[in-house]
Amino acid sequence: MIEVTNAKVAVAKEKLKEARTRQKSYADKHRRELEFQTGDHVFLKVSPARGVRRFGIKGKLSP
């Protein structure tokens, strides 16, 4: 029973690896190389939800 489970896990991992490489090849077709020089102006997208997080005690979690 353990051998069957290990075989199924191996097959699942192989299928996931194949799917990942297939998705990567599809995504790479739409990518373009970007080159920046020193002094170029660029837009930087910053998400406030994923910005700097402060470490400390949260009021609702403290005793």
C-alpha positions as CSV (number, residue, x, y, z in Angstrom):
1,M,0.0,0.0,0.0
2,I,2.8,2.4,0.8
3,E,4.6,1.6,-2.5
4,V,1.4,2.4,-4.4
5,T,1.0,5.7,-2.6
6,N,4.7,6.6,-3.2
7,A,4.2,5.8,-6.9
8,K,1.1,8.0,-7.1
9,V,3.0,10.8,-5.4
10,A,5.9,10.5,-7.9
11,V,3.4,10.6,-10.8
12,A,1.7,13.6,-9.4
13,K,5.0,15.4,-8.9
14,E,6.1,14.6,-12.5
15,K,2.7,15.9,-13.9
16,L,3.1,19.1,-11.8
17,K,6.6,19.6,-13.2
18,E,5.4,19.1,-16.7
19,A,2.6,21.6,-16.2
20,R,4.9,24.1,-14.6
21,T,7.3,24.0,-17.6
22,R,4.4,24.2,-20.0
23,Q,3.0,27.3,-18.2
24,K,6.5,28.9,-18.2
25,S,6.9,28.4,-21.9
26,Y,3.5,30.1,-22.5
27,A,4.4,33.0,-20.2
28,D,7.8,33.4,-21.8
29,K,6.3,34.0,-25.2
30,H,4.7,37.2,-24.0
31,R,7.7,38.5,-22.1
32,R,10.1,41.1,-23.5
33,E,13.6,42.0,-22.5
34,L,13.8,45.4,-20.7
35,E,17.1,47.2,-20.4
36,F,17.5,50.3,-18.2
37,Q,20.3,52.8,-18.2
38,T,21.6,54.8,-15.3
39,G,19.4,57.9,-15.1
40,D,16.3,56.4,-16.8
41,H,13.0,57.4,-15.2
42,V,10.8,54.5,-14.4
43,F,7.5,53.9,-12.6
44,L,7.6,51.8,-9.5
45,K,4.4,50.0,-8.5
46,V,4.2,49.6,-4.7
47,S,1.3,47.8,-3.1
48,P,0.4,49.3,0.3
49,A,-0.9,46.0,1.6
50,R,2.5,44.4,0.9
51,G,4.5,47.4,2.0
52,V,6.7,47.6,5.0
53,R,5.3,45.7,7.9
54,R,6.1,46.8,11.4
55,F,6.9,44.2,14.1
56,G,5.5,44.6,17.5
57,I,2.7,43.7,19.8
58,K,-0.7,44.2,18.3
59,G,-3.3,45.7,20.6
60,K,-6.0,43.1,20.0
61,L,-3.5,40.2,20.5
62,S,-1.9,41.3,23.7
63,P,-3.3,40.0,27.0
